[in-house]
Amino acid sequence: MQSWKRTMWILWFGVLFCSSSYTMSVPFLPLFLYDLGVDKSSVNLWAGVVHSSAFLVGAVMAPVWGMLADKFGKRNMVIRAGLSLAVIYALIAFVQTPLQLVGVRMLHGFVGGFVPASMSIVATIAPKEKLGWSLGMMQAGTMTGGILGPLFGGLLAEAFGMRKSFIVAAVIIFAAALAVVIWVREGASAPGRESSEKKPKPSQPITYRMAFRNRALIHMLLILVIFQLSINMIQPLLSLHIADLQGGDKGAVLSAGFVLSLIGIAGIIASPVWGKLGERKGYYRILVLCLMCAGTVICLQYFVESLWLFACVQFVFGLFMAGIGPIVNTLMVQSTDEQFRGRSFGLTASANQFGSMLGPLLGGLLGLFLGIHWIFVATGVIMAATGIAVLAKRKSDRVTEHQFSK
């Protein structure tokens, strides 16, 4: 096997383990709040605060970790994040109050960066013609973890309680970091990439200030913020909504684990397909299709009153949602210099975190005044409108290019 593929697959398993550990614990935190003494009347707001606290700190720290990845090596950042996250997940098992949980989640946001650093390594080593596919596969690895995590987390929580499932999550992310320590060596490139991409070094280092003049990069970051805001408006409330759909809290963790895992199954199926379609049909075209279709599908949850139909719509939503992340990452890689690669993925992580911070707060506040059905509609409208905006901007750019070419 080619060295770049070997490294990619090791990192694929790494992001799978990282995503598994995350989805074994974080999606169930709203239900965990009941164990910490939170009243049902305020659980929606607390769920939003708990989710957003990590993303607030993560949005600030992601560019810092990206800068350190370019300076000290992306592999070192992957290992640092993995070992730190193992400690954080173990700490969640011992919290006794909602405020302690918020504090640990803030630490969670401070030490993150496993997946962006792994993506950055793959984006650096993969051949250009395989970039969409390789980033799609990495997204599929994240989605695979999204399947395994809720299922195992739900089973463990039912059998042994939620606190023990947090300990298992810590062990899993520790194993992912250990695999990177043993098997990943930074700098394994695809044959011919070094020579084909050899460029003279810039006379001065590329800084964040210079990068922010890159309009294509800024547009991708804005898309990520809006995308993460929209999907995280509903994320903290899903497990509570599933409990309502099935008529009670009993067995809700297991049901939520099964339903949430369907999005991961959809991602495994669709992510590599979207990457290949982007290579053949054009990345912007596929991005617009995924945004508009995902928005339309999630709006349909307004009419859903049964758990089995809710699960089906979530699966279809996952099929389209799976294409957005890899396509945006690919377009971002194409519009930035390789020497800025770690920082560019740090910026995308920061955009993801910022949107993920705003989403739960907005969803939690809307949950106090509106039913969750209207939050599904708001999510869908935002995503579809983003797709329309991308399409309009692309057409405008083409008209401008055509005028200049005359």
C-alpha positions in Angstrom: 0.0 0.0 0.0 1.2 3.5 -0.8 2.6 5.4 2.2 0.0 8.2 1.9 -2.9 5.7 1.9 -1.4 3.8 4.9 -1.2 7.1 6.8 -4.7 8.1 5.7 -6.3 4.8 6.9 -4.5 5.0 10.3 -5.8 8.5 10.7 -9.2 7.3 9.5 -9.4 4.9 12.4 -8.1 7.7 14.7 -11.0 10.0 13.8 -13.4 7.1 14.0 -12.3 6.5 17.6 -12.3 10.2 18.4 -15.8 10.6 17.0 -17.0 7.5 18.8 -15.8 8.8 22.1 -17.5 12.1 21.5 -20.9 10.7 20.5 -20.8 8.1 23.3 -20.9 11.0 25.8 -21.9 14.5 24.5 -25.3 13.8 22.8 -26.5 12.3 26.1 -25.5 15.2 28.3 -29.0 16.8 28.2 -30.4 13.6 29.8 -27.4 13.5 32.1 -28.5 16.9 33.4 -31.5 15.2 35.0 -29.1 13.2 37.1 -27.4 16.4 38.2 -30.7 17.8 39.5 -31.8 20.1 36.7 -35.6 20.7 36.5 -37.5 19.7 33.3 -38.6 23.3 32.9 -35.0 24.6 32.5 -33.3 21.6 30.9 -33.5 23.0 27.4 -31.6 26.2 28.4 -29.0 24.2 30.4 -28.6 21.8 27.5 -27.8 24.8 25.2 -25.3 26.2 27.7 -23.5 22.9 28.2 -23.1 22.4 24.5 -22.1 25.9 23.7 -19.5 26.3 26.5 -17.1 23.9 24.8 -17.6 25.5 21.4 -17.0 29.1 22.8 -13.5 28.1 24.1 -12.9 25.9 21.0 -13.6 28.7 18.6 -10.9 30.8 20.3 -8.4 28.0 20.6 -8.7 26.4 17.2 -6.6 29.0 15.2 -4.0 28.8 18.0 -3.7 25.0 17.7 -3.6 25.4 13.9 -0.7 27.9 14.1 1.2 25.5 16.5 0.5 22.6 14.1 2.2 24.5 11.3 5.1 25.3 13.6 5.6 22.1 15.6 3.9 19.5 13.4 0.4 18.3 12.8 1.1 14.8 14.2 2.1 16.4 17.6 -1.2 18.3 17.7 -3.2 15.1 17.0 -1.4 13.3 19.9 -1.8 16.3 22.3 -5.5 16.5 21.6 -6.1 12.8 21.9 -4.4 12.5 25.3 -6.0 15.6 26.7 -9.5 14.6 25.5 -9.0 11.2 27.3 -8.6 13.1 30.6 -11.6 15.4 29.9 -14.0 12.5 29.2 -12.9 10.8 32.4 -13.5 14.0 34.4 -17.2 14.2 33.1 -17.8 10.9 34.9 -17.1 12.6 38.3 -19.1 15.9 38.0 -21.8 16.5 40.5 -23.4 19.8 39.5 -24.5 21.5 36.2 -21.9 24.2 36.7 -19.1 21.6 37.1 -20.3 20.0 33.8 -20.1 23.4 32.1 -16.5 23.9 33.5 -15.4 20.5 32.2 -17.0 21.2 28.8 -15.0 24.5 28.6 -11.8 22.4 29.2 -13.1 20.1 26.4 -13.2 23.0 24.0 -9.7 24.2 25.1 -7.9 21.0 24.3 -9.7 19.9 21.1 -8.3 19.6 17.6 -7.9 15.9 17.0 -10.0 15.7 13.8 -8.9 19.0 12.2 -5.2 18.2 12.6 -5.8 14.7 11.2 -7.7 16.2 8.2 -4.8 18.6 7.7 -2.3 15.8 7.5 -4.4 13.9 4.9 -5.0 17.1 2.9 -1.2 17.6 2.8 -0.2 14.0 1.7 -3.1 13.0 -0.7 -2.6 13.5 -4.4 -4.6 16.4 -5.9 -6.8 14.1 -8.0 -7.7 12.1 -4.8 -8.3 15.0 -2.5 -12.1 15.0 -2.7 -12.2 11.3 -2.2 -9.7 11.2 0.7 -11.4 14.0 2.6 -14.7 12.3 1.9 -13.4 9.1 3.4 -12.1 11.0 6.5 -15.6 12.5 6.9 -17.0 8.9 6.5 -14.7 7.9 9.4 -16.1 10.6 11.5 -19.6 9.5 10.6 -18.8 5.9 11.3 -17.8 6.9 14.8 -21.1 8.8 14.9 -22.8 5.4 14.4 -20.8 3.4 16.9 -20.7 6.1 19.6 -24.4 6.5 20.3 -25.1 2.8 20.0 -22.4 1.7 22.4 -23.0 4.8 24.6 -26.7 4.0 24.8 -26.1 0.3 25.6 -23.5 1.1 28.2 -25.7 3.8 29.8 -28.6 1.4 30.0 -26.5 -1.4 31.5 -24.1 0.5 33.8 -25.2 4.1 33.9 -24.0 7.2 32.0 -20.9 7.8 34.2 -19.3 4.5 33.2 -19.9 5.3 29.5 -17.8 8.4 29.9 -14.9 6.4 31.3 -15.2 4.1 28.2 -15.1 7.1 25.9 -11.9 8.2 27.6 -10.3 4.8 27.0 -11.3 4.9 23.3 -9.8 8.3 22.5 -6.6 7.3 24.4 -6.4 4.3 22.1 -6.7 6.6 19.1 -3.9 8.8 20.3 -1.7 5.8 21.0 -2.3 4.5 17.4 -1.0 7.8 16.0 2.0 7.7 18.3 3.0 4.2 17.1 2.1 4.3 13.4 1.8 7.8 12.0 4.9 9.6 10.7 4.3 13.1 9.3 5.6 13.8 5.8 4.5 10.6 4.1 3.4 11.9 0.7 1.9 10.5 -2.4 4.4 9.6 -5.1 5.1 12.6 -7.4 3.3 15.1 -5.2 6.5 16.6 -3.8 7.9 17.3 -7.3 4.6 18.3 -8.8 3.8 20.8 -6.0 7.3 22.1 -5.4 6.9 25.8 -5.2 9.3 28.5 -4.2 8.9 29.5 -0.6 7.3 32.9 -0.1 9.6 35.7 0.7 7.6 36.3 3.9 5.6 33.9 6.1 1.9 33.7 5.4 0.0 35.2 8.3 -3.6 35.2 9.4 -4.0 38.8 8.3 -2.8 37.8 4.7 -5.2 34.8 4.8 -8.2 36.9 5.6 -7.7 38.7 2.3 -8.5 35.4 0.6 -12.2 35.8 -0.3 -12.7 32.2 -1.2 -11.4 31.1 2.2 -13.7 33.6 4.0 -16.7 32.4 2.1 -16.0 28.8 3.1 -15.6 29.8 6.7 -19.0 31.7 6.6 -20.7 28.6 5.1 -19.3 26.4 7.9 -20.4 28.8 10.6 -24.0 28.9 9.2 -24.0 25.2 8.6 -22.9 24.3 12.1 -25.2 26.9 13.6 -28.2 25.4 11.9 -27.6 21.8 12.7 -26.6 22.6 16.3 -29.9 24.4 16.9 -31.5 21.0 17.1 -28.6 18.8 18.3 -29.0 19.5 22.1 -32.7 18.9 21.9 -32.8 15.7 19.9 -32.5 13.3 22.8 -35.2 15.1 24.7 -37.5 15.2 21.6 -36.9 11.5 21.0 -38.0 10.8 24.6 -41.2 12.8 24.0 -41.9 10.9 20.7 -41.6 7.5 22.5 -43.8 8.7 25.3 -41.3 8.9 28.2 -37.7 8.9 29.5 -37.5 5.2 30.0 -35.1 3.7 27.5 -34.7 7.2 25.9 -30.9 7.0 25.9 -31.0 3.7 23.9 -33.6 5.1 21.4 -31.6 8.3 21.0 -28.5 6.3 20.4 -30.1 4.3 17.6 -31.7 7.3 15.9 -28.5 9.4 16.1 -26.5 6.5 14.7 -28.6 6.6 11.5 -27.1 9.9 10.6 -23.7 8.3 10.9 -24.8 5.3 8.6 -26.0 7.8 6.1 -22.6 9.6 6.3 -20.6 6.4 5.6 -22.7 5.8 2.5 -22.8 9.3 1.1 -19.5 11.1 2.1 -17.2 9.3 -0.4 -19.9 9.5 -3.1 -20.2 13.3 -2.7 -16.4 13.6 -2.8 -16.2 11.7 -6.1 -19.2 13.6 -7.6 -17.5 16.9 -6.6 -14.4 15.8 -8.6 -16.5 15.0 -11.7 -19.4 17.5 -11.6 -17.9 20.5 -9.8 -17.6 21.0 -6.0 -19.8 24.2 -5.9 -22.6 22.4 -7.7 -22.6 19.5 -5.2 -22.4 21.9 -2.3 -25.5 23.8 -3.4 -27.4 20.5 -4.0 -26.5 19.2 -0.5 -27.4 22.4 1.3 -30.8 22.9 -0.4 -31.8 19.2 -0.1 -30.7 18.9 3.5 -32.7 22.1 4.4 -35.8 20.8 2.6 -35.7 17.4 4.3 -35.2 18.7 7.8 -38.2 21.0 7.4 -40.3 17.9 6.9 -39.7 17.0 10.6 -42.4 19.7 11.4 -45.0 17.1 10.3 -43.5 14.1 12.0 -45.2 12.7 15.2 -43.9 9.1 15.3 -40.4 7.9 16.2 -40.0 5.5 13.2 -40.8 8.3 10.7 -38.5 10.7 12.6 -35.7 8.1 12.3 -36.3 7.8 8.5 -36.2 11.5 7.9 -33.0 11.8 10.0 -31.4 9.2 7.8 -32.3 11.0 4.6 -31.1 14.3 6.2 -27.8 12.6 7.0 -27.3 11.6 3.3 -27.3 15.2 2.2 -25.6 16.6 5.3 -22.7 14.3 4.8 -21.6 16.1 1.6 -21.2 19.6 3.0 -18.2 19.2 5.3 -15.9 17.3 2.8 -16.8 19.7 -0.1 -16.1 22.8 2.0 -12.8 21.3 3.2 -11.8 20.5 -0.4 -12.6 24.0 -1.6 -10.7 25.5 1.3 -7.6 23.3 0.6 -7.7 24.4 -3.1 -7.8 28.1 -2.2 -5.0 28.1 0.4 -1.2 27.6 0.3 0.2 24.4 1.7 2.4 26.2 4.2 -0.8 27.6 5.7 -2.6 24.2 5.8 -2.6 23.6 9.5 -3.8 27.2 10.2 -6.5 26.9 7.5 -7.9 23.8 9.2 -7.6 25.6 12.5 -9.7 28.3 11.0 -12.3 25.8 9.7 -12.4 24.2 13.2 -12.9 27.6 14.7 -15.7 28.3 12.3 -17.3 25.0 13.1 -16.9 25.7 16.9 -18.3 29.2 16.6 -21.4 28.0 14.7 -21.7 25.1 17.1 -21.6 27.6 20.0 -24.3 29.9 18.6 -26.6 27.0 17.5 -27.4 25.4 20.9 -27.9 28.8 22.5 -30.3 29.9 19.7 -32.0 26.5 19.8 -32.2 26.5 23.6 -33.8 30.0 23.6 -36.2 29.1 20.8 -37.1 25.9 22.8 -38.4 28.1 25.6 -40.8 30.0 23.4 -41.5 27.7 20.4 -42.0 23.9 20.0 -39.1 21.9 18.6 -41.1 21.4 15.4 -40.6 25.1 14.5 -36.9 24.8 15.3 -36.7 22.1 12.6 -38.3 24.5 10.2 -35.9 27.3 11.2 -32.9 24.9 10.7 -34.1 23.9 7.2 -34.8 27.5 6.1 -31.3 28.6 7.1 -29.6 25.7 5.3 -31.7 26.1 2.1 -31.1 29.8 2.1 -27.4 29.3 2.4 -27.5 27.0 -0.7 -29.4 29.7 -2.6 -26.8 32.3 -1.6 -23.9 30.1 -2.7 -25.6 29.5 -6.0 -26.2 33.3 -6.5 -22.7 34.1 -5.6 -21.3 31.5 -8.0 -23.4 32.9 -10.9 -22.3 36.4 -10.1 -18.6 35.4 -10.0 -19.0 33.7 -13.4 -20.6 36.8 -15.0 -17.7 38.9 -13.6 -15.1 36.5 -15.0 -16.9 36.4 -18.4 -16.9 40.2 -18.6 -13.2 40.4 -17.7 -12.3 37.8 -20.3 -13.8 39.9 -23.1 
